[in-house]
Amino acid sequence: MAFEVGIHDAWLRLPLDTAADERLSAHLALTEVGRACGLVPLHAAVLTRQGKTVAISGPSGAGKSTASLRLLAAGWSVVAEDSAWLDPLSLQVVGADQGLRVFESSVRQFAPQWLRKPVRRDAHGKWWFDLPSMGGQTLQRLYLLKDEGTGLISPAAAVAALWQASGVPLCAAAQQMVSQSLARVAQHLPVEAVERNTLVAQLSA
């Protein structure tokens, strides 16, 4: 794999030896196009219930998928399990995932009724359940999964958290657009740190 950055452009060259390589290169290209158009990619779970839509972000392994499964059992609908697109002007968010992926142990603990459904597994051995297609929802709050420390965070910390959730753009045009977009989002979207063990109870109250 080779990566080159120019003054106005970036090039990513991947060895397209497998179908997985082709999917990765297509995903990277589409993500950069979306960023350059002003959209913000979110590495987050997005859920909605009764007109309230929230995003849950955190590093891989933080518990987004398990939280989604538990909230699904509590009456929420899953818009996205891990990946979504956010319009910074309207705060409309749409899911980019095709399914909810969780470990078998989580299904047995939090959604045993799903044990009767046909099961397929992803490359990591997680159970895959198809998600229904949903239209855009207005995002009202972003929750950051933390081991400790809760409450609304400062605007500067919110911008940093949004950068972490959206990832690093590869080309100059995308960098400029995302910088402007995230500054706007941080002004209108509350960002709250929450402990993973209390999130479901907080949202289910």
N, C-alpha and C positions, 0 to 999 in steps of 0.2 A: 504494500500500500504506500502511495506517495501523496504528500500534501504540500501544496505550494500556495503562497499568498503573494499577490501583487498589490499595486497601488489601489486599484479599483476592483479587483476580482480575486477569487480564490478558486483553486483547482483541486479536486480530490480524485485521485486515480486508484481504483480498486481492481484487484484481479478477479474478474468475473468467471470464476471456475465453477460455481454452483448457482442454483436458483436462489439460495440464501444471499449470496453476494449481490445478485441482481436486485433483490428486494431491498437490501441495505442501501445500495447506491441510489435507487429510486426514492427511498424514504428520505435520504439526506438531501437530494435535489429538491423534492417537493417541500421539505421543511424550509429550505433557504428561500424558495420562491414565495412561500407564505409569509415568511419574515419580511422579505423585501417589499411585499404588498401591504405591510402594516399589521398583519395578524401576529398574535403571540401564541407560540406553542406552549402548552403546560404539561409538565410531567406530574400529573395529579389525577386522583379519582374525583369524579364529579357526580353528585347525587342531588335529587330533587324530590320534594314532597310538599303538596298543598301550597304551591306557589313559592316555596323557599328552595333556593338552589345554592349549594355550597361546594367548594373544592377542598380536597384534603391532599396536602403535599408533604413530602419528606423524602429522604434518601431511599434507595432500593433496600428492601428488607425492613422498612420502618413500620409496616403494617397496613398499608393503604388497601390492599386487596381484602384482608381479613376484616377491616373496618367496613368496607363496602358490603361484604357478605352479611355482617351483623346488622348493618343499617337496612339492607334489603329485607332481612327477616323482620325488622321493626316497621316496615311499611314504606320505606323510601324506594325510589326508582333509580337505577344506576344509569347515568348518562355516559360515563366513561370510567373504566377501571384504572387506567394508567396514563392515558394520553388524550389531550383535548386541544381545541383551538379557541382562542379568546379574541373577540373584537374589542379593542381598547376604547372605541368611541361609544358603543352601546352596552358594553360588558356582556354581550350575548356570547354564550359558550356552547360548542357542539362537541360531541365525542368523536374521537378518531379510532377508538377500539372497536373490535368486532366481537369481543367476548370477555367474560369475567373469568379470570384464571386464579384458582385457589388450590391449596393443598387438600388432600383427602381428609386429613385430620380436622381441618377447619370446617369442611362440609359436615362431617359427622357431628361436630360439636354445636355448630350454629345454624345449620340448615339441613337436618336429617331427612326432611321431606324430599330433598333433591336426590337422595340416594337411589330413588326409583327411576330417575331420568337416564337416558342413554348418555354414556360418558365417553369423551375423547380427551386425550392428554396433549399438552404442548411439549416443546423440546426439553423442558425442565421437569417434566413429570407432574405438573399441576393439572388438575381437572379443569376443563374448558366448558363454559356454559355460554351459549349465544345470548347477546344482548339485543333487545328490540331497538329499531331505529327510532330516534327521537329528534324533534325539531330543536331549534335554538332555545336556550333558557337564559334568563338574566342572572348572572352570578352576583350573589349578595355578600359572600364572605369567603375568605381563604383561611383554612386552618393549617397550621404547621405542626406536624407530629413531633413532640419533644419528649425526652425522658423526664425532664423536670422543667419548671418555670412555665407559668401560664399567663394569659391576659393579652390585651391588645399591645402590639409592638409599635415603636416609633416609626414615623414616615421614612427615615433613612434606613432603618432595619427592614421595613416593608419592601423598599426598592431592592435591597440586597437579597431578600427572600424570593422576590419575583424573578430576579436574575437567575438564582439557583434553580427555580422551578422551570424556567423557560430554556435554559441551556445557553451555550455560547454560539453566536452566529459565526459563520465562516467567512462571509464576504463583507466588504465595506458597506454596501447598500443595505444589507440586512442589519448590520450593526447599528447604523444610523437610525433606521426605522424602529428597531426594537428599543433602543435607548429612549426615543421619544414616546413610544407606546407605553413602556413600563413606568415612565414618570407620570403619565396621565392616569394609568391604572392605579398607581399607588395613592393618588389624590382622592379616588372615588371608591376604592375597594378596601374595606377593613381587613386587616391581616392579624390573625390571633394565634398565639402559641397555645397549644393544648397538649396535655399528657395523653398518650395513646390509651391508657386504661380508663380515662374518664370521658373520652370523646363521644362514644356511643350513648352513654347515659345523658350527656349534656344535650346532644341533638335529639334524643328520644323524649326528653322531658316535655 
